[in-house]
Amino acid sequence: MTRKKALKERIEPRFSDDDDDPAPPVVAERRASRRKRVEDREEQKGSRRKESKRRRRSLLGFLFYWGLVLTTWGAIGAGGLFIYYGAQLPHIDNLAIPKRPPNIAILGVDGSLLANRGDTGGAAIRLDELPPYLPRAFIAIEDRRFYSHWGVDPIGILRALVNDATGRRGMQGGSTITQQLAKNLFLSQERTLSRKIQEAILALWLERKYSKDRILELYLNRVYFGSGAYGVDAAAEKYFGHPAKDVTLPEAAMLAGLMKAPSRLAPNHNPRAAIDRASEVITAMAQAGFITESEAQNALAHPARAVRGRDSSAVNYAADYVMDVLDDTIGAIDEDIVVASTINPGMQKAAESALDGVLNKEGAKYRVSQGALVSIDPTGAIRALVGGRDYEDSQFDRAIAARRQPGSTFKPFVYLTALEHGLTPDTMREDAPINVRGWQPENASRRYMGQVNLTTALAMSLNTVAVRLGLEVGPHAIIQTAHRLGITSNLQSNASIALGTSEVTPLELVTAYVPFANGGIGVQPHIITKVRTADGKLLYARKGSSNGRVIDPTYVAMMNSMLEQTLIIGTAKRADLPGWQAAGKTGTSQDYRDAWFVGYTSQLVTGVWIGNDDSSPTRKASGANLPVEIWSRYMRDALKGMVVAGLPTGGWRSESLLGSGPAASLWPFSPGAPIPPPQQVLHMDTSNPSAPVFVNGAGSAAPVPPEDIPNGPGGRRRAPAPDNRNIFQKLFGGFN
């Protein structure tokens, strides 16, 4: 009961207005605990904030400290490296720009540039000679801050490092134009730290010593552009066929683009890549404000194209020959020079066109792969020289260096020797089978004409008659005649010499024909007339010179009359040269390995050879077909504009007798007129071709021919029987 009663009693809450009235112990403790926890948390937060601040200050201080330490030591180390590698360079006061390798500019007779030779391949050119956009193209793509930095560009280096680290391909590298010049002038191309440090040192020196324009000029004249071209002028000639001062904006961009990878971006080998790179250069030029937007768009729409390089032009054979003889002409070369050559650019072009045209059309048919052409005027000046079909494919000069069997083109020396031994063009000899100690030469047709005069025998190229004449006069006498006229090769003294079995070069064979065209004067073939320095100082001037008279005018007239018939009734009937009196001789070696034609007018002597470099047989290519066609094509173009004149007739020529017919110009002496006696002629000692000796026109020693020559004289050679007929009776059988 008591319990129930107690539960029913209500307990009222009590509120005390007295602040000093203490709270119940439990509540107070709880409140104090909460306050303490809050205070602790706040204290912890403050402590953590203070600790974080202390840590940040400590890290920044650490980084600053060690950054300063590393920077200091890095600077000391870099300075040490600069000092170390700088000490390995020559003393700064002794440094000098290395002399640019000399260039040899080879000019034609009209003053036009044929080729450049030398280590650079082009002439040095001043900055003010170039169109403004050309150097700006290099600045835009290689070193846009060129005019503001002092040789080394830290911003450019940093940009290159960032691009390398991020894998991006920037349009500019870290090396300045000055650094690139320093590398080209003084250092190797190796990529090492030491080389880069030395490069920077030298760049600073260059900037201190030279102006910006001078540095840029040196750079453009020294840098490598690929394909063997050093310097912007050489590159412009190489890729575009004209000097650097004439390049267009697209061409300038393409040249500047080559700096990234000259071999890979060369426009003659990789035109697509070269155009793409040039587009980058044009874009960079527009961004730098070097060209307007419209100029950039026009350049992008009309990219440059490499021309068919002069590397493949046949004029390089002539240029190489100039270089071959230049050393003997002026000696060592230590400065840029200009060489005036005898080459006529029009004739040179005509020669190349004729050879290429005929061989491209007919070469495969006749299984002929190569050819050569030499053209010389009556003074010995070389007007055209083609040493092969494609210089870029083969630099071997067949016109100068190839020794091949001349075949029947050698026969004029046999016949001239016979004339000097007393025979005439009307002398009769037998065309019939012959046996010389087992050797049985045959005519190409394998047919025989019986008794023929020498004119017909030479025009029809009858081998048996040539061999008989060779045996009559003797191989030694024939060799003397050939050397006297201009053959320089060693010739074998044997019976087959009459058929041209001893090898000669096209140049010497053509040279030996020149006396027939100029009236009997021996010449020295030459290709250089003057040599000057680039500033005009004369180093060499050729003086007129010859070997003197090597054929008596009487025999010149006789030979011209016989060799003219080769083009009228003989093996060169296909020769076509309207309006000109011409003469010459075809030749074909054994198994059709070599085919020749040497023909001439009073203005030009030209020889053509075709065959294969490995001496393999052709498919019946003879002197009468392809060489004659090439010769005709060339001569028709080469003689345009020249004064037409007949061939020399020497003492045989007279305009007063026999009217104006063909005989009047060849055989002018009236019946009963005495034949001019042979004069002394210059013979060449075969043991020493440079030592002339004089002998009488009839010759002296004569070998003993084999005894088994059919219808031949026995024992020692007998002099021809006296012939008392006058010249007209000899030539035309007399008048009744």
Buried (B, 14 or more C-beta within 10 A) or exposed (E): EEEEEEEEEEEEEEEEEEEEEEEEEEEEEEEEEEEEEEEEEEEEEEEEEEEEEEEEEEEEEEEEEEEEEEEEEEEEEEEEEBEEBBEEBEEEEEBEBEEBBBBBBBBBBEEEBBBBBBEBBBBBBEBEEBBEBBBBBBBBBBBBEBEEBEBBBEEBBEBBEEBEEEEEEEBBBBBBBBBBBBBBBBBEEEEEEEBBBBBBBBBBBBBEEBEBEEBBBBBBBBBBBBBEBBBBBBBBBBBBBBBBBEBBBBBBBBBBBBBBEBEEBBBBEBBEBBBEBBBBBBBBBBEEEBBEEEBBEBBBEEBBBBBEBBBBBBBBBBBBBBBEEBEEBEEEBEEBBBBBBBBBBBBBBBBBBBBBBBBEEBBEEBBBBBBBBBBBBBBBBBBBBBBBBBBEEEEBBBBBBBBBBBBBBBBBBBBBBBBBBBBBBBBEBBBBEBEBEEEEBEBBEEEBBEEBBBBBBBBBBBBBBBBBBBBBBBBBBBBBBBBBBBBBBBBEBEBBBBBBBBBBBBBBBBBBBBBBBBBBBBBBBBBBBBBBBBEEEEBBEBEEEBBEBBBBBBBBBBBBBBBBBBBEEBBBEBBBBEEBBBBBBBBBBEEBBBBBBBBBBBBBBBBBBBBBEEEEBBEEBBBBBBBBBBBBBBBBBBBEEEEEEBBBBBBBBBEEEBEEEEBBBBBBBEEEEEBBEBBEBBBBEBEEBEEBEEBEBEBEEBBEBBEEBEEBEEEEBEEBEEBEEBBBBBBEEEEE
